[in-house]
């Protein structure tokens, strides 16, 4: 048969194997994986000699055009953010829906889908479960029965994953509500994605820092969010997961102690527990926070010492940690400078949607911390599996032809001018990666060619997940 496209002469890398093959595409799907000696008829051919042929990366933890409690938006909108993602080899993202006071979750979902109309890659949403009312005098409110009842509606609408915060006044949920939500999530076979920090302890520690001269010290951001409180929050969450049977993914694990809690749960045989970490915890340490501009590296949980970074790499390799997501939440230099005199006012978040694949190849694959197959597993295949993206994350017949041609010899300088986020700085400034995305197909259509975006605004589709 004749194919729409055949990718020739490349080395296919999947989560399970690495081999020479030709990849045939028809009607937006992977049609066949062919012997490299085969010469099938095709309307087009794409030569991938010297390159890896990968399934498109899935980044299931991003914050595009996110409104913060301080009334500012994250710097990347759907066009700039997803364009940067595509240029970094990402073909699907999962963002968040957060209902405003007086708004139903379904109304909020429809608004977010409309917001995402400029996306250049495919996208889905996690539904945020949070207290219904604004905090009163710093007291976190309860989650109503109505919000809990919306869990089934969200799952039916294609959003079967649910974000919950154990920190941040106004978003932080109490343990009873965490348990109630997990019980409802288990009933719809969904998954909870939990920001696991002890918000009450953090608030006390942050409030206790009152010497004006200290407030410019970025290290206080990490010192007031110590590793033990993160591990404690993970412990509480996983206890509720064990009681309810709900599937739970702990977001952005930053330290060895928190990873050990996940490891212990898995060792006890809990098959409903999963762990995520992010590139910033794998390549930066808390030394960045000590810089005069350390606020540019402030995220939550914070960057940790080298010993924690080393432990995270080991846990990623052994499968204790399942996925690497960017947690892309960029704020401009001016937005970060809102906390120039008080670290507590810095909007938390770092970029990473474009650099995740290249950085993990440079600091993971090229250093031997990860194999090529591990790399694909944690960036593409496992995220698609966990988040219900049934047609994504694999190079196999019947899956969407979301395909990345990655040139392992291409040298990429990660400077502000070389990247495509709306940010006016790069946290990776001065860093060079050997290995970078060359071409990207989205459902069989070329959206990146030779490192240039050639797709169109609005190419992305809403992904109804199950």
N, C-alpha and C positions, 0 to 999 in steps of 0.2 A: 504494500500500500504506500501511497505518497503521504508524507507528513507536512505539516505547516512549517516546521523548523526542526533541524537536527543540529545539536551542539556536538562538535567533533574534537577529537584529539586531546580531550581534557582528562583530568584525574578526578573521578567522582569521590566525594567524601561524605559519608553518612554517619549517623551515630554508631553504626555497627561495623563498618568496613570502609576500606580505601582501595579503589581499583580503577583501572583504565576502562573507559566505556564511552559510547556515544549516547546522548540523551535525546529522545524524540518527543516532540510536542505537537499536539493536535487539539484544536478547539479550547485552548486555554488550560489544558490538562497535560500532565506527563503521560505520554502514550506508551512509551517503551524504553527500557534500558537495553542498549544493543551492544553486541560484541564490537570492539573497536575496529575490527577488520571489515565489518559490514559497511556497505555503501548504499544506504537506502535513498530512494528518490524523495526530495523535499523541495518545497517552494523557496526555502531559505536555509543557509548554513551559517553557523557561527563557530569560528575556529577558537578553541580554548587551549591551544597548545601551550604548555608550560604553566597552566593555571589549574586551580581547584574548581570543581563544579559542585556547588553546595545548595541545599535547600535554603530558601530565603529565611533570614533570621526573624524571630518573633520576640518583640519587646513588650512584655505584658505588664509593665509598670512605668507609665509615663504621665506627666502632668502638663498638658498643652492648654494654653489660655485658661489657666486656673486662677480663680479669684481667691485671694487670701483674706483672713480676718482683718488684716490691716487695710483692705480695700484696694490692693494692687494686684495686677495680673502677672502670672509668669510670662517671661519675655517672648517665648515662641508661641505664635498662633498655629493653627492647623496647617497652613500652607508652609511656613518656614520650618516648623518642626518636623513635618513628615517628609519634606524635601531633604532635610538634613539626614533623616532616618534612611531614606532610600539611598542616598549617596554613601552611607555606611553599611549597606547590605541588608537593611531591615525592610521587610515587605508587609508586616502586620504589627500593629500596636494595640494595646488595651489600655484605655484611659479610665476616667472616673466620672460618675454622676453623683452629684451631691444636691439634694433637694433644698431649696431655700425655705425659710419659715412660711407656712401656709401653702406650700407647693407639694403636690403628690410626687412620688417617685416616677410615675409614668409621665407626668408633665415635664419633670426635670430631664428624663431620658429623651423625650422628643426634642427638647430644646438643645441638648448636647448633640444629638444626631444632626440637627440643623446647623449647629456651630461647626460641625466637622465637614461640611459640604465642600470645603476647599482642600481636603486631604488628597494627597497624591498616592497614598498606599492604603491598604485595607485596615479597618479599625473596629474595635469592639469596646465595651464598657463594663467596668465593675460598678455595682451599686453600693453607695456608701450608706451604712447604717449608723445613725448618730442621734443624739438627743433632739427633740423637736423644738425646744425653746432655747433662746439665748441664755447664757450663764447669768446667774444673779449673784452678785457679790463674790464671784469666783467659784461658786458652787456648780458642779456639773449636774445637769438635769437628767431625768430618766428618759428612756426610749419608750414611746407609747405602744400600745397594742396595735394601733393602726400601722405604725412603721413595721412592726414585726409581720403583720398580715400582708404587707406589700412584698415580702420576700418571694412568695409564690408567683405573684404577678410579674416580678422582675425576671424570675427564671423562665417563665412562659414567654416573655418578650425577648429572650435570647441573651439575658444577662444573669447567668447562674453563679457568678462569683461576687462576693460581698466584702467590702473594705470596712474594717473597724479599727478605731484608734483607742489605745490605752493611755494616750497622752494628748496634750493640747486642750486647754480649756475651751469648752463649746463643742468640741468633737469627741472628747474622751467619754467612753461609756463605762458604767459601773459593772462590777463582776456579775451581778444578777442579770443585767441586760445582755452581757456577753454570753452567758449561759443560755438565756432565752433565745437569743438570735441563733446560736449554734444548733440548738434543738430544732428550730424551724428550718435552718439550712440543711440539716441532715434529712429532713422529711422530703425535700425536693432534690436530694442528691446533688446539692451544690457544693461550693467550697468557700470558706472564709479566708480572707487575706488580711492578716493582722499586723498593725504597727504596734510592736510589743516593747513598750517602755512604761515604767511606773510613773505616770504623770504627777501623782500627788507628791512623791518623793522629789522629783525634779523641781517642782514648784517651790518646795521648801528650800531646797539647796540654792535655787536661783534667787529667791527672796532674801536669803541670808548674806548674799554678796552685796554689801552696801557701801564699801569704801570707793569713792568716785574714781580714784586713780586705778583701781583694779578693773573697772568696767571696760577698758580698752584692751584688756589682755584676752586674746582669742582662746587661749588654753582653758579659760574658765568655762567655755562652752562644753568642752569635754569633761572637765572636772565636775560640773554640775549635772552631767548625764553619765555617771560611772557605769562600768560594765556590769556590776552586780545587780543594779536595778533593771538593766535590760534582761539579764538572765532570769531574774525573779518574775518579770512580766511574762516571759516565754513559759515559765513553769506553770503559772496560773492559767494561761491560755490552753496549754496542752492537757492540763487536768480536766478542763471543761471539754476539750476535744475527746478525751478518753471516756468521759461520762456520757456524752451525747452521741458519739460515733461520727460526728461531723468531720469532713475533710478540712484540714487547716494548713494553710501555707503561711509560715512566718516570713514577713517581708524584711528586706534589708538587714539581715543579720550581720553585725559589725565586729563581733568579738568571739573569742574562744569559749568563754563561759556560756554564752547564749547558744553557740553551736553544740556544746556538750549536752545541753538539755535536749536538743533535737536528737542528737546521737543516742542518748539514753532511751528516749521514747521509741526510736526505731529498733534499738537492740531488744526492747521488751516485746517487740512484735507488733507495734502499732503501725498499721499500713495506711492510716489516714493522716499522717503527719509529714509535712514537707518543709524544706528550708530554701530560702533565696538569699543571695548576697549580690553585691553591686560592684562594678569596676572600681569605684573610688576607694573601697575598702581593700582592694587587691593591689592597688598601685600607689596610693598615697598613705602617709601616716600623720599622726597628730602634730608632727613637726611643722606642717603647713600652717596650723592654727597659730603658731607663735610668730608668724610673719606680721609686719605692720598691716598688710592687706589680707590677713588670715581669714577675715570674714568671707572672702570669695570661696573658701573651702568649707564653710559651715553648712552642715546638713544634719539630719537627725534620723537615726543615732549618729553620733559624731565619728570622725576619723579616730583611729586607735593606734597604739604603739606597734612597732614592727613585729613583736611576738604574736599579736593577734592576727596580723596580716598573714604571717607564715602559716598559722593554724587554719585560717580560712582556705588557703590554697590546698592544704592537705584534705580538708573536709570536702572540698569540691571534687577533688580527684577520686575520693573513695565513695562518693555518692551520699554522704551525710547531707550535703547541700545539693539540691536538685537543679537549680537554675541560677543564671546570672541575668538580672534585668538592670536597666540603666537608672531607674528612678529619676528620669530626666525631669528636673524641676528648676529651670534656669531663671536667674534674676540678673538684671543689668548691674553694672558697677554702681550707678546712681541708686538703684533700689537696695543693693547691699550696704551702701553708705548710710542708709537710714539708721544703721546701728554702729556708726563709726565711733561714737562715744559711749555706747552701751551695747555689749554683745547680745543682750537679751532682746534687742529690737531688730536684729539682723534676720531677714527672711531666710528660712532654712531651705536649702536646696542647691543641687549642682547639676550641670549639664552632663550628657553622656550618650544621647540617642544616636549620634553619628559615629562616635569613636569606640563603642563597645566591642564590635567585632575585631577591629584592628588592634586595639589595646590588649584584648585577651589573646590574640594571636602572638603579639610581640612579647608580652610578659608571661604568658601561659605556655603556648605551644613552643615558641622558640627557646624558652628556658628549660623545657622538659617537665614543667609542672603539670601540663595537660597534654594529652595526645590530640591529634587532629580530630579523632572521633569524639573524644571528650568535649572538645570545643563545639562541635556541631550539636552534640547532645544537650549541653547546658544553654546554648544560645538559640537553638531552633526546635529540635525534636521534643525535648522534655517540656519546654514552655507550652508548645502547642497541645501536647497531651494533657497537661495539668489544667489548662484553661479552656478545654473543650473546643479547640480549633481543629475540627476533624479532618479538614481538607488541606491543612497546612503542616509545615515542619518536616516533611519527608520528600525525598526524591524517589518516588515509586509510582507505578501506573495507577491512574485514577486520582492522584493528588493534584491540587492546583500547581500549575507550572510557575511557581514563585521560585526563581532560580538565580543564584549569584555566581558570577565568574570572578574568582578572587585570585589576584596575581601575587604569589608569595615573594616575588622579587621587587615589587614596586615599593619605592621609598616615599613615605608621606610625612611631611612636617606638619605637626598639629598646632599650627599658629592660628591666631585669630583670623587672618586673611585667607587661610587655606581651608577653613571650615565654614559651615553654612548656617549655623544657628543665628538667631537675631542678636546674640550677645556681642558686647563690645570688648570682650576679653576671652581668653581660653585658659582654663585651669591646667591644660596640658602644654602650655607655651614652652617651646624649647625641646619638646619630646618628639622623637622621630620613630615611626613604625616601619619596619620592613615587612611588607605584605599589606595590600589594601584592595578594596573592592574596585573591579574594573567595569563590569557590566551587571545590570539587574533586569530580570524579567518579572513582571507582575501579571499573573494569569496569562502567561505566554506573550505579553506585550513588552517591548523594550522600553524601560523608563529611565535607565542609566546606560550610557554608551561611552566607553573610554573615559570614565570618571566625570562625565557631564550629564546633568539631568536633562532628559529629552522627553519626559512624560508631560502630562497636562494636569493643571489644577482640576480637582474633581475626579481624578482617575480612581480614587479609593472607594470602596464599598463598605457599608455597615455589615459586620459579621455577626449573625445570629448564632450564638454558641449554645452547646448543649452539654 
